[in-house]
Amino acid sequence: MPLSLHAAFVPGALQMLGTTHGLINKAEAWCGEQGSEASALIGACLHDQMLPFAYQVKSVADHTGGAIEGLRAGVFSPAMEAPPQDFAGLRAKLDAAVATLEAVTEDELEAKIGAPMLFQMRDFKMPFTAENFLLSFSQPNFYFHAATAYDILRMKGLSIGKRDFLGRMRLAS
């Protein structure tokens, strides 16, 4: 059975958006329980040469919903604005990405197969086909950023586990 581009990208992206949304909820609850400011988690990094939790969450949205918007335009350039600095703003970024993914149809993505797609960051460019952009660039990126957001929260002491990362799996009915 051939797998459509939609089936290869959208369900996994929605799963990681749900995962990341759940991580934000756990982070907010933890701050309340600990009497901690949200900035203690939103600005937390795994390493001083890595970007903080807020950036990781923003990047999950950018490489899911933003990737679809880029595909429609034929070019994806990372959003350079600073990430939201509160839990509500981070949720709103994820919600916008979910809305984009829920609106994209299988026919729309299948029609893009083979189409040229460009990643561009300032003067740096990488040419792709639409399917290779989604599956070899955006998909690894959203998994990386979701895992990094999860790892930051674990490092900070939140009681989360593998099920929190897996999110809502697509089980047989």
Secondary structure, 3 states (H helix, E strand, C coil): CCCCHHHHHHHHHHHHHHHHHHHHHHHHHHHHHHCCCCHHHHCCCCCCCCCCHHHHHHHHHHCCHHHHHHHHHCEECCCCCCCCCCHHHHHHHHHHHHHHHHHCCHHHHHHHCCCEEEEEECCEEEEEEHHHHHHHHHHHHHHHHHHHHHHHHHHCCCCCCHHHHHCCCCCCC
